[in-house]
């Protein structure tokens, strides 16, 4: 049997290479992000296995015979056995790739859980903490059972793992800091994070869809195109819109529009130099207890960059984290890392450019399933 790794910028490209070289009968063993030492070969690695082709005698053609009834049964058994061997090999490869050094004595299920979290780019220390807590939870539950019934099946283990993951982040898919109108929310974040498009989606889903009067305010005077874009959206939606050049004008606009149910504030994309030069907006937003400031970030950012960005925008003291571009990443570990690290609730996920469809409220199940995968029973029902 031949086992070979293929590297490419996308999993589909690597699979195409493998199929072309090994043939359509080749079996996928594993797929993952390429390790750092092999990242120059491609972003993703897929491992395929294929049977070695038999070498016929010189000058002789290999006869082709249809299998008999017993032969067909034997073939099916061999294929099933091979699949089991490959699955065991895949699990071993994953465990060896992601298992932390000097961590022995854990069950294969715990090792697989750690590998799943690590593959999603959850911080190693956090992944280990979650897995160890889940294993302790399962062990405690088993100790309460009568002797002879003390077995931790996969369903119990997954439930413990889900509960440990859920306990490390919170969700608050809402706008504003109170129930009484107006509910005021400001979106802050770096350039290109999708603040303006997300603001329009929020205006439609949480304003117009509920027949609530909406006002859009922009203090982004750095980019003329941004204000023009938002003005066009406001005209299409039939809602109020104002461009404001100072925080004093922003305070006046909020004060005179108390009759609105929802006021959404678009802000410029601040870089490090911008925040050092002009922190007036940050001072204004942090001084207002009625304004819900949400930090908008791209989920496709690298984990280290995401952490730096969250810390940089702490000057605005955002109450919630809102992530965009979920359609551009397969790993939500960095999102989970920041929610767990900062303790800030997750509010909304934007997963595309369509307005207003590509926006959803964050739920615990939504993030847990993206991190751990859907349960087997749910996957079967979907199939």
C-alpha positions as CSV (number, residue, x, y, z in Angstrom):
1,X,0.0,0.0,0.0
2,X,1.2,3.5,-0.9
3,X,0.6,6.4,1.5
4,X,1.5,9.9,0.2
5,X,0.9,13.5,1.2
6,X,-0.1,16.2,-1.2
7,X,0.2,20.0,-0.6
8,X,-1.8,22.8,-2.2
9,X,-3.3,26.2,-1.6
10,X,-6.8,24.5,-1.2
11,X,-7.9,21.1,-0.1
12,X,-9.7,20.5,-3.3
13,X,-6.5,21.1,-5.4
14,X,-4.5,18.7,-3.3
15,X,-7.2,16.1,-3.6
16,X,-7.3,16.6,-7.4
17,X,-3.5,16.0,-7.5
18,X,-3.9,12.8,-5.5
19,X,-6.7,11.4,-7.7
20,X,-4.7,12.2,-10.8
21,X,-1.6,10.4,-9.6
22,X,-3.1,7.5,-7.6
23,X,-6.3,7.0,-9.4
24,X,-10.0,7.4,-8.5
25,X,-9.9,4.4,-6.1
26,X,-7.4,6.2,-3.8
27,X,-8.7,6.7,-0.3
28,X,-8.5,9.9,1.7
29,X,-6.7,9.3,5.0
30,X,-6.5,12.8,6.5
31,X,-6.7,16.5,5.6
32,X,-5.4,19.4,7.6
33,X,-3.5,22.7,7.5
34,X,0.1,22.1,6.5
35,X,2.5,22.1,9.5
36,X,4.8,25.2,9.6
37,X,7.8,23.4,8.3
38,X,5.9,22.4,5.2
39,X,3.8,25.5,4.7
40,X,6.0,26.5,1.8
41,X,4.7,23.6,-0.1
42,X,1.1,24.6,0.3
43,X,-1.5,25.8,2.8
44,X,-3.2,22.4,3.2
45,X,-2.0,18.8,3.3
46,X,-4.1,15.8,2.4
47,X,-2.9,12.2,2.9
48,X,-4.1,9.5,0.5
49,X,-3.6,5.7,0.5
50,X,-3.7,3.4,-2.6
51,X,-3.1,-0.2,-3.2
52,X,0.1,-1.0,-5.1
53,X,-0.6,-2.1,-8.6
54,X,0.3,-5.7,-9.3
55,X,3.1,-6.2,-11.8
56,X,2.2,-8.8,-14.5
57,X,4.7,-11.2,-15.9
58,X,6.6,-10.0,-18.9
59,X,4.7,-10.4,-22.1
60,X,1.6,-11.6,-20.3
61,X,-1.7,-9.8,-19.8
62,X,-3.4,-9.9,-16.5
63,X,-6.6,-11.9,-16.8
64,X,-9.8,-10.1,-15.8
65,X,-12.2,-12.3,-14.0
66,X,-15.5,-11.3,-12.3
67,X,-15.5,-12.4,-8.7
68,X,-17.7,-15.3,-7.7
69,X,-20.2,-15.1,-4.9
70,X,-17.7,-16.1,-2.3
71,X,-15.1,-13.9,-3.9
72,X,-17.4,-10.9,-3.7
73,X,-18.1,-11.5,0.0
74,X,-14.4,-11.9,0.6
75,X,-13.7,-8.7,-1.3
76,X,-16.3,-6.8,0.8
77,X,-14.7,-8.1,4.0
78,X,-11.2,-7.1,2.8
79,X,-12.5,-3.6,2.0
80,X,-14.2,-3.2,5.3
81,X,-11.0,-4.4,7.1
82,X,-8.9,-2.0,5.1
83,X,-11.3,0.9,5.9
84,X,-10.9,0.1,9.6
85,X,-7.1,0.0,9.3
86,X,-7.1,3.3,7.5
87,X,-9.4,4.9,10.1
88,X,-7.1,3.7,12.8
89,X,-4.1,5.1,10.9
90,X,-5.9,8.4,10.4
91,X,-6.6,8.8,14.1
92,X,-3.0,7.9,14.9
93,X,-1.7,10.5,12.4
94,X,-4.0,13.2,13.8
95,X,-3.0,12.4,17.4
96,X,0.7,12.3,16.6
97,X,0.4,15.6,14.7
98,X,-1.4,17.5,17.4
99,X,-0.8,15.7,20.7
100,X,1.2,17.9,23.2
101,X,4.6,16.7,24.3
102,X,4.8,14.9,27.7
103,X,1.1,14.4,27.9
104,X,0.6,10.8,28.5
105,X,-2.1,8.7,30.3
106,X,-5.0,10.3,28.4
107,X,-7.6,8.2,26.6
108,X,-7.7,8.0,22.8
109,X,-11.0,9.8,22.9
110,X,-9.4,12.7,24.8
111,X,-6.5,12.7,22.4
112,X,-8.9,12.9,19.4
113,X,-10.8,15.7,21.1
114,X,-7.6,17.7,21.6
115,X,-6.6,17.1,18.0
116,X,-10.0,18.4,16.8
117,X,-9.6,21.6,18.8
118,X,-6.0,22.0,17.8
119,X,-6.9,21.5,14.1
120,X,-9.4,24.4,14.5
121,X,-6.5,26.6,15.8
122,X,-7.7,26.7,19.4
123,X,-4.7,27.6,21.6
124,X,-2.9,24.5,22.8
125,X,-3.1,25.5,26.5
126,X,-6.9,26.2,26.2
127,X,-7.5,23.0,24.2
128,X,-5.7,20.9,26.8
129,X,-7.5,22.7,29.6
130,X,-10.9,21.9,28.0
131,X,-10.0,18.2,27.3
132,X,-8.7,17.6,30.8
133,X,-11.8,19.2,32.3
134,X,-14.1,17.1,30.1
135,X,-12.2,13.9,31.0
136,X,-12.5,14.8,34.7
137,X,-16.2,15.4,34.2
138,X,-16.7,12.0,32.5
139,X,-14.7,10.2,35.2
140,X,-16.7,11.8,37.9
141,X,-20.0,10.8,36.2
142,X,-18.7,7.2,35.8
143,X,-17.7,6.9,39.4
144,X,-21.3,7.5,40.4
145,X,-22.5,4.5,38.5
146,X,-22.7,0.9,39.8
147,X,-19.7,-1.3,39.2
148,X,-20.0,-3.0,35.8
149,X,-21.8,0.0,34.3
150,X,-18.8,2.3,34.5
151,X,-18.2,3.0,30.8
152,X,-17.8,6.4,29.1
153,X,-19.4,6.1,25.7
154,X,-18.8,8.6,22.9
155,X,-22.1,10.4,23.5
156,X,-21.3,11.1,27.1
157,X,-17.8,12.2,26.2
158,X,-19.0,14.6,23.6
159,X,-21.6,16.0,25.9
160,X,-18.9,16.7,28.5
161,X,-16.7,18.3,25.8
162,X,-19.5,20.5,24.5
163,X,-20.3,21.7,28.0
164,X,-16.7,22.6,28.7
165,X,-16.4,24.5,25.4
166,X,-19.7,26.3,26.1
167,X,-18.6,27.3,29.5
168,X,-15.7,29.3,28.1
169,X,-17.6,31.9,26.1
170,X,-20.8,33.9,26.2
171,X,-23.2,35.1,23.5
172,X,-25.3,38.3,23.4
173,X,-26.8,38.8,20.0
174,X,-28.4,42.2,20.7
175,X,-28.0,45.9,20.0
176,X,-28.0,48.7,22.6
177,X,-27.4,48.7,26.3
178,X,-31.0,48.9,27.5
179,X,-34.5,48.0,26.6
180,X,-35.9,51.5,26.4
181,X,-35.5,53.3,23.0
182,X,-33.5,54.5,21.4
183,X,-31.1,51.6,21.3
184,X,-27.8,53.1,20.2
185,X,-24.9,50.9,18.8
186,X,-21.6,51.9,17.4
187,X,-19.4,49.6,15.2
188,X,-15.7,50.1,15.6
189,X,-12.8,48.2,14.0
190,X,-9.9,48.2,11.6
191,X,-10.2,49.2,7.9
192,X,-11.7,46.5,5.7
193,X,-13.4,44.6,8.5
194,X,-16.8,45.1,7.0
195,X,-18.3,47.6,9.4
196,X,-20.4,49.5,6.9
197,X,-21.9,46.5,5.2
198,X,-22.6,44.9,8.6
199,X,-24.3,48.0,9.8
200,X,-26.7,48.0,6.9
201,X,-27.5,44.3,7.6
202,X,-28.3,45.1,11.2
203,X,-30.4,48.1,10.2
204,X,-32.6,45.8,8.0
205,X,-32.8,42.7,10.2
206,X,-33.2,44.5,13.6
207,X,-34.9,47.7,12.5
208,X,-36.9,47.6,9.3
209,X,-37.9,44.0,9.6
210,X,-39.5,44.9,13.0
211,X,-41.0,48.1,11.6
212,X,-38.8,50.2,13.9
213,X,-37.7,53.7,13.0
214,X,-34.0,53.6,12.2
215,X,-31.3,56.3,11.9
216,X,-27.8,55.7,10.4
217,X,-25.0,58.0,11.5
218,X,-21.5,58.2,10.0
219,X,-18.5,59.8,11.6
220,X,-16.2,58.3,8.9
221,X,-15.0,61.5,7.2
222,X,-11.7,60.0,6.3
223,X,-13.2,58.0,3.4
224,X,-15.6,59.9,1.2
225,X,-16.6,56.7,-0.5
226,X,-17.7,55.2,2.8
227,X,-20.2,58.0,3.6
228,X,-21.5,57.9,0.0
229,X,-22.0,54.2,0.2
230,X,-23.9,54.4,3.4
231,X,-26.0,57.4,2.1
232,X,-27.0,55.2,-0.9
233,X,-28.0,52.4,1.3
234,X,-30.0,54.7,3.5
235,X,-31.9,56.1,0.5
236,X,-32.7,52.6,-0.7
237,X,-34.0,51.5,2.7
238,X,-35.8,54.8,3.3
239,X,-34.2,55.6,6.6
240,X,-32.6,58.7,8.0
241,X,-28.9,59.4,7.5
242,X,-26.4,62.0,8.7
243,X,-22.7,62.6,8.3
244,X,-21.1,64.1,11.3
245,X,-17.6,65.6,11.6
246,X,-17.2,66.0,15.4
247,X,-18.1,64.1,18.5
248,X,-20.1,67.1,19.6
249,X,-22.2,66.9,16.5
250,X,-22.6,63.1,17.1
251,X,-23.9,63.8,20.7
252,X,-26.4,66.4,19.3
253,X,-27.6,64.0,16.6
254,X,-28.3,61.3,19.2
255,X,-30.0,63.7,21.5
256,X,-32.4,65.1,18.9
257,X,-33.4,61.7,17.6
258,X,-34.6,60.1,20.8
259,X,-37.8,59.2,19.0
260,X,-36.0,56.6,16.9
261,X,-36.0,53.0,18.0
262,X,-32.6,52.1,16.6
263,X,-29.5,54.4,16.0
264,X,-26.5,52.8,14.3
265,X,-23.2,54.6,14.2
266,X,-20.5,53.9,11.5
267,X,-17.0,54.8,12.4
268,X,-13.7,55.1,10.4
269,X,-11.3,52.2,10.2
270,X,-8.5,53.1,12.7
271,X,-4.9,52.1,12.3
272,X,-2.3,52.3,15.1
273,X,-1.3,55.9,14.1
274,X,-4.9,57.0,13.7
275,X,-5.8,56.0,17.3
276,X,-2.7,57.7,18.7
277,X,-3.4,60.9,16.8
278,X,-7.1,61.2,17.5
279,X,-8.7,59.4,20.4
280,X,-11.6,61.8,20.8
281,X,-14.2,59.3,19.4
282,X,-12.9,56.7,21.8
283,X,-13.2,59.0,24.8
284,X,-16.8,59.9,23.7
285,X,-17.9,56.3,23.3
286,X,-16.4,55.1,26.6
287,X,-18.1,58.0,28.4
288,X,-21.6,57.2,27.2
289,X,-23.4,54.5,29.1
290,X,-26.2,54.4,26.6
291,X,-24.0,53.5,23.6
292,X,-23.3,49.8,22.8
293,X,-19.9,49.7,21.2
294,X,-19.2,46.5,19.2
295,X,-15.8,45.6,17.8
296,X,-16.0,44.3,14.2
297,X,-13.2,42.0,13.2
298,X,-12.5,39.6,10.3
299,X,-12.6,35.9,11.3
300,X,-10.1,35.2,8.6
301,X,-7.3,37.0,10.4
302,X,-4.4,35.0,11.8
303,X,-4.7,34.3,15.5
304,X,-1.8,36.4,16.6
305,X,-3.0,39.4,14.5
306,X,-6.5,39.0,15.9
307,X,-5.2,39.1,19.4
308,X,-3.2,42.3,18.7
309,X,-6.2,43.9,17.1
310,X,-8.5,43.1,20.0
311,X,-6.0,44.6,22.5
312,X,-5.5,47.6,20.3
313,X,-9.2,48.5,20.2
314,X,-9.6,48.1,23.9
315,X,-9.2,51.9,24.0
316,X,-12.9,51.9,22.8
317,X,-13.9,49.5,25.6
318,X,-16.2,47.4,23.3
319,X,-19.0,45.5,25.0
320,X,-19.3,42.8,22.4
321,X,-17.3,41.1,19.6
322,X,-18.8,40.9,16.1
323,X,-17.0,38.8,13.5
324,X,-17.3,39.0,9.7
325,X,-16.1,36.9,6.7
326,X,-16.9,33.5,8.2
327,X,-17.2,32.4,4.6
328,X,-13.5,32.9,4.1
329,X,-12.2,30.6,6.8
330,X,-12.6,27.0,8.0
331,X,-11.1,27.6,11.4
332,X,-13.0,29.5,14.1
333,X,-10.5,28.6,16.8
334,X,-9.1,32.2,16.8
335,X,-12.6,33.6,17.3
336,X,-13.2,31.2,20.2
337,X,-9.8,32.1,21.7
338,X,-10.6,35.8,21.9
339,X,-14.0,35.2,23.3
340,X,-12.5,33.0,26.0
341,X,-9.5,35.3,26.6
342,X,-11.4,38.6,26.9
343,X,-14.7,37.4,28.3
344,X,-16.5,39.6,25.9
345,X,-19.8,38.2,24.5
346,X,-20.1,37.3,20.8
347,X,-23.0,39.1,19.1
348,X,-23.3,38.4,15.4
349,X,-21.5,36.5,12.6
350,X,-21.5,37.8,9.0
351,X,-20.7,35.2,6.4
352,X,-21.0,36.9,3.1
353,X,-21.7,40.1,1.1
354,X,-25.5,39.6,0.6
355,X,-27.6,42.2,2.4
356,X,-29.3,41.4,4.7
357,X,-29.2,37.6,4.4
358,X,-25.6,37.0,5.3
359,X,-25.8,37.9,9.0
360,X,-26.8,35.6,11.9
361,X,-27.1,35.9,15.6
362,X,-24.4,33.9,17.4
363,X,-25.6,30.9,19.5
364,X,-23.7,28.5,21.6
365,X,-24.6,25.6,19.3
366,X,-23.5,27.5,16.2
367,X,-19.9,28.0,17.4
368,X,-19.6,24.6,19.1
369,X,-20.6,22.8,16.0
370,X,-18.1,24.8,13.9
371,X,-15.4,23.8,16.4
372,X,-16.3,20.2,17.1
373,X,-18.4,19.2,14.1
374,X,-22.0,18.2,14.1
375,X,-22.8,15.1,16.3
376,X,-23.0,11.8,14.4
377,X,-26.8,11.6,14.9
378,X,-27.3,15.0,13.5
379,X,-25.0,14.3,10.5
380,X,-26.9,11.2,9.8
381,X,-30.3,13.0,9.9
382,X,-29.0,15.7,7.5
383,X,-27.7,13.0,5.1
